[in-house]
Amino acid sequence: MAETAIDYGAVFRALPGMVALLTPELVYADVNEEFVRVSGRSREQLIGKYLFDVFPDNPNDPAATGMRNLEASLYRVLVTRERDTMALQRYDVEDPERPGEWSKRYWSPVNAPLLGSDGKVVLILHRVEEVTELIRARGGSPGGRNSRARVLEAELYTRARELQELNERLRQAHSREREVALALQEAMLPAPRQVRNHPAAVRYRPAVGALNVCGDWYDLVDLVGGDRIGVSVGDVVGHGLEAAGVMGQLRSALSAASRVAEGPAQALDVLGRYAHVIDGAESATAVTTFIDCDRHVITYSSAGHPPPVLVHADGRTEFLDQATDTPLDARPDPIPRPQAETTFTPGATLVLYTDGLIERRREDIDKGLERLADALRDHRDQDPETLADTVLLELLPPGGSTDDTALIIVRL
């Protein structure tokens, strides 16, 4: 069978049911024929017009909420980039032939995002099914308003509205928790700074498409005894305020332990014992590196965390994966953790990160590690601040990652 070019414009216009395309500013970009017919508006009255200028709330009904509910749904689609199915809505419509006369109408709307190549919403598909006749039919004849069908219809409508209001309150509560957790997380993480004479850049990117904040963290500390610094990252399993609180405890504990420990393995030993008595620290991971810039040696140890990357001055990339052990709270009776050493020359770059930077669903983690190594090698001449932005741009999906991401880059 020969291929036939599909006229998607014709398909859109012929779609059954009312369908409109809205811009992110909620202006009609296009409508199908059914939308024109049922709404009672011509294309000229719709295209290029702001949605709520065309269909405002009924000013004669102080309890009217259709416009507010629809607006909230459309903005949720813009923010979350996810489809939003609304509860049954009463949304009265003014008669275009008789200004000031409003008819009681019932609608079942669904709003879905159309994404561009950058992951941003470029259009909203607004599909509406009118159920006014169904609601009226369930009410029976005018004399039968007390019939059981009418009572059931009213009950159905009331419960649908209550469910929508409850969902909205839950969204608001989760949004507040996310804001508090983000503020707490940012307050507990150290600000970007230079450690001794070594430029450093840090980045933290919360997950997108979710209302929860996870427990990714990073730390930089000055160590005693010469030109020595400690660089660490970690990841707490969990979400929201609890994960942010556990993250703060573990980061502070490792920061303190690193200043007195003989090496990174001993610092993680202490942290593992501490994690064992903290609720919420189960399966937490961390990796820490002690950098001796006088001897040009990096000593490292990992508790179940993805390996740091050392980018040598000649462009060679080395994954520090020779001292990887179980997560922090994996053993009831901790045993000494392994540690390893590697050398570097001045101008090398050390990169630590969390799994949100490299992991993708249904993809082997080695592919993410390879992408990271390629990006670091290709852009190794950039300063740490620029390199951090470049790495995030190249490795994170256009719309952002579904997991939190922490990244720290130090020029040695």
Secondary structure, DSSP 8 states (H G I E B T S, - for coil): -------HHHHHHH-SSEEEEE-TT-BEEEE-HHHHHHHT--HHHHTTSBHHHHS---TT-TT--HHHHHHHHHHHHHHH-S-EE---EE--EE-TTSTT-EE--EEEEEEEEEE-TTS-EEEEEEEEEE-HHHHHHHH-SGGGTTSHHHHHHHHHHHHHHHHHHHHHHHHHHHHHHHHHHHHHHHHHS-----BTTB-EEEEEE--SSSS---EEEEEEEEETTTTEEEEEEEEESS-HHHHHHHHHHHHHHHHHHHHH-SSHHHHHHHHHHHHTTSTT-TT-EEEEEEEETTTTEEEEEEES----EEE-TTS-EEE--SSEE--TTS-SS------EEEE--TT-EEEEE-GGGT--TTS-HHHHHHHHHHHHHHTTTS-HHHHHHHHHHHHS-TT--SS-EEEEEEE-
